[in-house]
């Protein structure tokens, strides 16, 4: 396994110390995928620690079950130790890395500035006369302008994300990905099995020693809301290019029937997640990235909310401004994918694929 991080870096050194104690104790072995991965190791290379950190879902059950937390002299706080390594792995592999550092340290300001700046840009484009003379949104901004802006904004972040994952995969010693590895990882991600705490009662994210399924359900609302919104956009693309049926679409069309419930789920799930994050013990997460995580959740929720507002109020005089704000939020979301908690989703699936490989020996 390739070791590419400084072994004396404080976050790695502290995580290694705690993992060695956990490996000796093994009380939490059945809690989530992270603990079987811990027990498969005799020593922890840097790549091993990064892999375990990205398997950790920060459910915090291990912390409340542990007999070695403060005031014990071992002072274990494994959720925070792994959170710090996890965020470091995203930042270290991000390309270009400077953007990741800016967002992690100034999450709300960066997201807000991008949304506002892009919204103004779209209004300026309209004022300069790019309105295409079409119907609905295309009367404000032509289809050609939307494609020219959003196609690169969608593809380039995905390319940057692929470069990041390649570096991570090399560090954790990943091998050839087979279909059953990917199926196992996607099934775990879709059900969010690791947020059940290993016993089906939920995790301890926002209620301390009390189990709660709330975080798992909020995550699922966000995930499936996002997928419905993506399916809505994809179906509109197919209708436009394959069936020569451009927007706007009626209520009982596929884009609307997918997009409206998707927007509701996305907005509600993000609001719920922000509420849970406000209740959670901040000492069990990475302090430096906490604001960026909340900022991206807020941006994602605002994207869903602005889309719903555009649907409800888009028939009036406010439509150009609502469209500009919504498109600004969508564009900011796309560009921040490799440097935000969206990257966390990609890394988590990669870690689950690597874990499926490791379980085969």
Legacy VTK file of the C-alpha trace (Angstrom):
# vtk DataFile Version 3.0
C-alpha trace
ASCII
DATASET POLYDATA
POINTS 361 float
0.000 0.000 0.000
1.313 3.408 -0.958
1.961 5.766 1.954
1.764 9.334 0.716
1.002 11.294 3.880
3.387 12.391 6.572
3.095 9.812 9.330
3.871 12.462 11.930
1.030 14.733 10.901
-1.001 15.329 14.090
-4.382 14.155 12.753
-2.949 10.911 11.396
-0.812 10.262 14.461
-3.775 10.747 16.801
-6.064 8.578 14.667
-3.414 5.846 14.575
-3.073 5.931 18.377
-6.814 5.600 18.859
-7.226 2.869 16.251
-4.561 0.778 17.931
-6.458 0.976 21.214
-9.739 0.137 19.472
-8.110 -2.833 17.778
-7.004 -4.156 21.143
-10.433 -3.639 22.734
-12.844 -4.616 19.913
-15.956 -3.902 21.968
-17.536 -1.995 19.048
-16.740 -4.605 16.401
-20.327 -4.901 15.100
-21.223 -1.219 15.071
-20.504 -0.345 11.416
-18.201 -1.182 8.525
-15.306 0.731 10.075
-14.736 -1.701 12.944
-14.396 -4.943 10.956
-11.961 -2.982 8.768
-10.006 -2.032 11.904
-9.780 -5.615 13.111
-8.396 -6.789 9.758
-5.232 -4.742 10.380
-2.262 -5.413 12.629
-0.676 -2.044 11.869
-2.175 1.047 10.294
-0.486 2.632 7.295
-1.639 6.089 6.273
-3.786 4.643 3.490
-5.437 2.245 5.976
-6.385 5.152 8.216
-7.802 7.154 5.294
-9.868 4.124 4.231
-11.272 3.563 7.732
-11.982 7.287 8.102
-14.060 7.290 4.915
-15.931 4.179 6.030
-16.892 5.969 9.247
-20.350 7.584 9.025
-19.847 9.637 12.208
-22.867 7.971 13.835
-21.025 8.323 17.180
-22.360 5.111 18.706
-18.822 3.911 19.399
-18.069 7.068 21.394
-21.000 6.655 23.760
-20.290 2.943 24.207
-16.562 3.427 24.830
-15.082 3.017 28.308
-11.899 4.851 27.316
-13.267 8.318 26.564
-12.409 11.232 28.838
-11.834 11.360 31.770
-9.989 8.077 31.126
-6.297 8.641 30.437
-6.651 7.189 26.919
-9.055 10.076 26.095
-10.513 8.395 23.020
-12.669 10.437 20.658
-12.670 8.262 17.565
-15.477 10.101 15.700
-13.531 13.364 15.796
-10.168 11.733 15.032
-11.574 9.977 11.958
-13.508 13.088 10.883
-10.281 15.093 10.818
-8.495 12.462 8.732
-11.530 12.101 6.457
-11.689 15.821 5.680
-7.923 15.882 5.216
-8.178 13.094 2.629
-10.771 15.041 0.612
-8.740 18.243 0.790
-5.427 16.567 -0.004
-6.717 14.797 -3.112
-8.938 17.639 -4.373
-7.928 19.220 -7.669
-7.141 22.067 -7.682
-6.477 21.885 -3.959
-6.709 25.601 -3.247
-10.456 25.662 -3.915
-11.028 22.935 -1.344
-9.171 24.911 1.318
-11.143 28.079 0.569
-14.495 26.327 0.837
-13.591 24.339 3.950
-12.572 27.504 5.788
-15.192 29.919 4.413
-18.117 27.683 3.471
-21.094 30.005 3.945
-19.340 33.030 2.465
-18.132 31.064 -0.569
-21.529 29.499 -1.283
-23.376 32.783 -0.817
-20.960 34.743 -2.990
-21.148 32.186 -5.798
-24.964 32.074 -5.812
-25.265 35.879 -5.771
-22.512 36.367 -8.341
-23.918 33.832 -10.779
-27.447 35.206 -10.358
-26.197 38.677 -11.281
-24.312 37.177 -14.230
-27.487 35.564 -15.579
-29.402 38.823 -15.209
-26.638 40.654 -17.066
-26.731 38.084 -19.882
-30.469 38.642 -20.148
-30.038 42.417 -20.127
-27.507 42.144 -22.948
-30.171 40.564 -25.075
-29.546 36.817 -24.968
-33.249 36.011 -24.425
-33.943 33.469 -27.091
-37.541 34.311 -27.840
-38.713 30.903 -26.708
-41.354 29.980 -24.194
-41.103 29.858 -20.417
-37.529 30.023 -19.147
-36.182 30.244 -22.688
-37.871 33.617 -23.016
-35.417 34.825 -20.338
-32.275 32.887 -21.270
-31.828 31.001 -24.499
-31.384 27.257 -24.579
-28.014 27.675 -26.296
-26.755 29.918 -23.474
-27.899 27.433 -20.824
-26.140 24.549 -22.554
-22.960 26.586 -23.077
-22.834 27.469 -19.370
-24.056 24.313 -17.663
-22.483 21.566 -19.788
-18.894 22.544 -18.827
-20.021 23.370 -15.269
-21.339 19.808 -14.946
-18.560 17.931 -16.737
-15.470 19.716 -15.417
-16.248 19.165 -11.696
-16.897 15.487 -12.451
-13.499 15.296 -14.145
-11.891 16.965 -11.107
-13.728 14.508 -8.850
-12.416 11.577 -10.918
-8.837 12.825 -10.494
-9.383 13.127 -6.735
-10.771 9.608 -6.474
-7.881 8.211 -8.491
-5.439 9.578 -5.916
-7.513 8.206 -3.050
-7.849 4.791 -4.709
-4.090 4.584 -5.167
-3.445 5.512 -1.513
-5.832 2.925 -0.062
-4.468 0.144 -2.265
-7.640 -0.382 -4.290
-7.608 -3.083 -6.938
-9.711 -3.893 -9.951
-13.375 -3.106 -9.327
-15.722 -5.972 -10.096
-19.460 -5.711 -10.456
-20.277 -7.443 -7.200
-17.990 -5.032 -5.318
-19.862 -2.080 -6.812
-23.265 -3.687 -6.165
-22.415 -4.246 -2.500
-21.206 -0.663 -2.100
-24.240 0.875 -3.812
-26.633 -1.280 -1.792
-25.003 -0.139 1.441
-25.075 3.500 0.316
-28.686 3.336 -0.848
-29.981 1.865 2.415
-27.482 3.788 4.572
-27.079 0.603 6.561
-24.128 1.954 8.524
-26.280 4.698 10.026
-28.324 2.071 11.851
-25.526 1.629 14.388
-25.230 -2.077 13.649
-28.375 -2.911 15.618
-31.140 -1.248 13.593
-32.108 1.311 16.245
-30.354 4.267 14.617
-27.322 6.278 15.598
-26.385 8.706 18.349
-25.694 11.730 16.168
-28.051 14.278 17.700
-29.299 12.608 20.888
-26.154 11.560 22.695
-26.644 8.190 24.311
-30.178 7.852 22.928
-30.560 6.049 19.589
-32.382 7.852 16.797
-33.120 7.013 13.120
-33.527 10.721 12.297
-30.133 11.246 10.634
-30.544 8.174 8.456
-33.990 9.322 7.317
-32.802 12.873 6.662
-29.913 11.516 4.597
-32.293 9.320 2.626
-34.628 12.252 1.969
-31.686 14.263 0.617
-30.347 11.375 -1.462
-33.640 10.394 -3.061
-34.709 14.014 -3.485
-31.480 14.730 -5.340
-31.870 11.620 -7.511
-35.442 12.581 -8.412
-34.324 16.090 -9.359
-31.506 14.667 -11.462
-33.950 12.255 -13.128
-36.290 15.179 -13.815
-33.537 17.119 -15.577
-32.439 14.007 -17.471
-35.985 13.265 -18.657
-36.349 16.873 -19.840
-33.095 16.501 -21.806
-34.383 13.329 -23.470
-37.717 14.974 -24.303
-35.917 17.976 -25.775
-33.349 16.205 -27.934
-34.958 12.859 -28.730
-38.662 13.728 -28.965
-38.279 17.375 -30.033
-40.399 18.461 -27.070
-38.766 21.491 -25.388
-39.784 23.033 -22.072
-42.030 24.282 -20.540
-43.744 21.053 -19.539
-47.227 20.594 -18.041
-47.843 19.425 -14.480
-48.470 15.805 -15.423
-45.321 15.446 -17.499
-42.395 13.274 -16.457
-40.036 16.188 -15.625
-42.620 17.781 -13.327
-43.772 14.511 -11.728
-40.165 13.721 -10.843
-38.944 17.242 -10.080
-41.671 18.477 -7.727
-41.477 15.603 -5.192
-37.701 15.631 -5.628
-37.536 19.331 -4.755
-39.780 18.831 -1.732
-37.697 15.915 -0.439
-34.444 17.765 -1.063
-35.591 20.947 0.680
-37.141 19.159 3.643
-34.235 16.731 4.026
-31.628 19.512 4.051
-33.621 21.594 6.547
-33.968 18.522 8.766
-30.251 17.770 8.502
-29.304 21.333 9.457
-31.587 21.020 12.490
-29.922 17.747 13.522
-26.456 19.212 13.026
-27.361 22.103 15.336
-28.319 19.591 18.065
-25.250 17.375 17.670
-22.211 17.486 19.941
-19.702 19.634 18.053
-16.789 18.035 19.913
-17.345 14.774 17.980
-16.709 16.234 14.526
-13.960 18.087 12.723
-14.253 21.643 13.974
-12.560 23.155 10.934
-14.970 21.633 8.407
-18.204 21.909 10.384
-19.190 25.253 8.841
-18.436 24.041 5.313
-20.596 20.954 5.836
-23.533 23.048 7.013
-22.970 25.533 4.174
-23.138 22.860 1.496
-26.246 21.317 3.049
-27.779 24.783 3.069
-26.803 25.348 -0.571
-28.293 22.014 -1.620
-31.514 22.753 0.253
-31.697 26.255 -1.216
-31.299 24.800 -4.711
-34.352 22.607 -4.146
-36.311 25.443 -2.510
-35.532 27.964 -5.263
-36.630 25.424 -7.865
-39.970 24.977 -6.087
-40.375 28.753 -5.747
-39.686 29.115 -9.456
-42.389 26.556 -10.244
-44.983 28.203 -7.958
-44.259 31.860 -8.768
-42.629 31.503 -12.181
-45.677 32.714 -14.052
-45.416 36.299 -12.772
-43.155 39.266 -13.189
-40.691 37.859 -10.651
-39.812 34.933 -12.922
-36.546 36.381 -14.387
-35.120 37.078 -10.919
-36.277 33.711 -9.534
-34.779 31.924 -12.534
-31.468 33.772 -12.158
-31.261 32.907 -8.446
-32.156 29.246 -9.045
-29.661 28.879 -11.889
-27.049 30.618 -9.736
-27.649 28.063 -6.972
-27.457 25.147 -9.417
-24.242 26.447 -10.961
-22.657 27.032 -7.522
-23.656 23.499 -6.511
-22.035 21.975 -9.591
-18.780 23.889 -9.202
-18.466 23.031 -5.504
-19.022 19.276 -5.932
-15.314 18.299 -5.705
-14.636 20.574 -2.706
-17.673 20.011 -0.498
-19.562 17.297 1.319
-20.731 16.074 -2.078
-17.193 14.733 -2.465
-17.843 12.858 0.769
-20.496 10.812 -1.030
-18.096 9.787 -3.791
-15.347 8.937 -1.300
-17.782 6.966 0.844
-18.816 4.795 -2.093
-15.155 4.304 -3.043
-14.405 3.283 0.544
-17.318 0.822 0.520
-16.072 -0.686 -2.750
-12.584 -1.043 -1.273
-14.107 -2.609 1.840
-15.981 -5.155 -0.299
-12.650 -6.066 -1.905
-10.894 -6.353 1.473
-13.575 -8.666 2.864
-12.720 -11.162 0.137
-9.173 -11.304 1.488
LINES 1 362
361 0 1 2 3 4 5 6 7 8 9 10 11 12 13 14 15 16 17 18 19 20 21 22 23 24 25 26 27 28 29 30 31 32 33 34 35 36 37 38 39 40 41 42 43 44 45 46 47 48 49 50 51 52 53 54 55 56 57 58 59 60 61 62 63 64 65 66 67 68 69 70 71 72 73 74 75 76 77 78 79 80 81 82 83 84 85 86 87 88 89 90 91 92 93 94 95 96 97 98 99 100 101 102 103 104 105 106 107 108 109 110 111 112 113 114 115 116 117 118 119 120 121 122 123 124 125 126 127 128 129 130 131 132 133 134 135 136 137 138 139 140 141 142 143 144 145 146 147 148 149 150 151 152 153 154 155 156 157 158 159 160 161 162 163 164 165 166 167 168 169 170 171 172 173 174 175 176 177 178 179 180 181 182 183 184 185 186 187 188 189 190 191 192 193 194 195 196 197 198 199 200 201 202 203 204 205 206 207 208 209 210 211 212 213 214 215 216 217 218 219 220 221 222 223 224 225 226 227 228 229 230 231 232 233 234 235 236 237 238 239 240 241 242 243 244 245 246 247 248 249 250 251 252 253 254 255 256 257 258 259 260 261 262 263 264 265 266 267 268 269 270 271 272 273 274 275 276 277 278 279 280 281 282 283 284 285 286 287 288 289 290 291 292 293 294 295 296 297 298 299 300 301 302 303 304 305 306 307 308 309 310 311 312 313 314 315 316 317 318 319 320 321 322 323 324 325 326 327 328 329 330 331 332 333 334 335 336 337 338 339 340 341 342 343 344 345 346 347 348 349 350 351 352 353 354 355 356 357 358 359 360
